[in-house]
Amino acid sequence: MRDNLTEVERIRYARAYILEIIGGYLISDLSRNLVHMRWLLKLVDFRAIDKLSWGSAVLVTLYREMCRATKLNKAKIGGCLSLVQSWAQFHFLFLHPRVNHPDTFPLITRWSHSANYVGIPTALEDIQLLLDQRSEAHTPYEDMVIRAVIPDEFFQNLNIWLVKVPLVNYATVEMHQTNRVLQQFGFRQSIPITPEMLDDNHIIDLRQSNTH
């Protein structure tokens, strides 16, 4: 980027860069190279951007894409798959590479550094056996090393970790049911009830001209 850009040009470059992050990484769809123009409307006023719940939009999109990917006729998946990778590498200790870089917040940035993959199983049969034998509950937020890099505001009211709400991103609606993974936060896990199914919402998408 040139140093002699006008303020208007800088704003345009910033919007283009943010759109690339949204469509190519955070809230990607199966097109892989297209970004819906609805996101541009969210970037009109930069001062209001941080008031929006971008994390909710990322999660609800990922949940929906993971749900659709379970169908046998699906060969692709969208959404922020780095979150799934980060969760798996924190949760399944025998699968994650060794990283010598200290933890930072957000925790997902830990996997941005070089890692050692020596000793990680690669055969599907070995991985399946390790998954079947796994019984311990991994509680990353009880690890004092990890807690040290999480901002204090997240520990002032622990109920914020356990909020159970519907996440909404335009026509996409999914439930965020943290009550089903209480052990991950160091709480006693009761027998989970049947998860809430929003089947009526699953058939709605923005490709239909008669839906808002």
Salt bridges, closest charged atoms under 4 A:
GLU9 OE1 - ARG2 NH2 3.95
ASP45 OD1 - ARG47 NE 3.30
ASP50 OD1 - LYS51 NZ 3.36
ASP103 OD1 - ARG110 NE 3.50
GLU142 OE2 - ARG147 NH1 3.74
GLU174 OE2 - ARG64 NE 2.64
GLU174 OE2 - HIS202 NE2 2.80
GLU196 OE2 - LYS164 NZ 3.33
ASP205 OD2 - ARG207 NH2 3.13
